[in-house]
Amino acid sequence: MQTLYVILIGLGVVIALVFSALVFITGKGDAMSGGGSVRTTFKGKASFDDFMSRLTLYLGIGFMGLMLIIDVIGHHAVNSAPK
């Protein structure tokens, strides 16, 4: 159980670093743009802004889910430890 916990923490750090890199490389306006605006596509192809918006959405959902799983595993490990 401890090994899984450490692996998940490492994965969470990697996702957090990817978020940071997206903000530093693309600028806050590109990486963190909301999906509510009206965008046009050229010949049905998604633009860079659409791709970045979708990427940050999926990474955010994955990060939140991962943190919840880590929290559950951490509480389970603490409660099952011998006292």
NORNOR-V964423 format. One line per field, one symbol per residue. ss: DSSP state (a for helix, b for strand, c for the rest). psi: psi as a letter, one per 40 degrees, with the letter a starting at -180 (. if undefined). Layout:
ss->???
psi->???
This chain:
ss->caaaaaaaaaaaaaaaaaaaaaaaaacaaaaccccccccccbccbccaaaaaaaaaaaaaaaaaaaaaaaaaaaaaaaaaccc
psi->dddddddddddddddddddddddddeiddddfiieeihiiihfehiiddddddddddddddddddddddddddddddddeii.
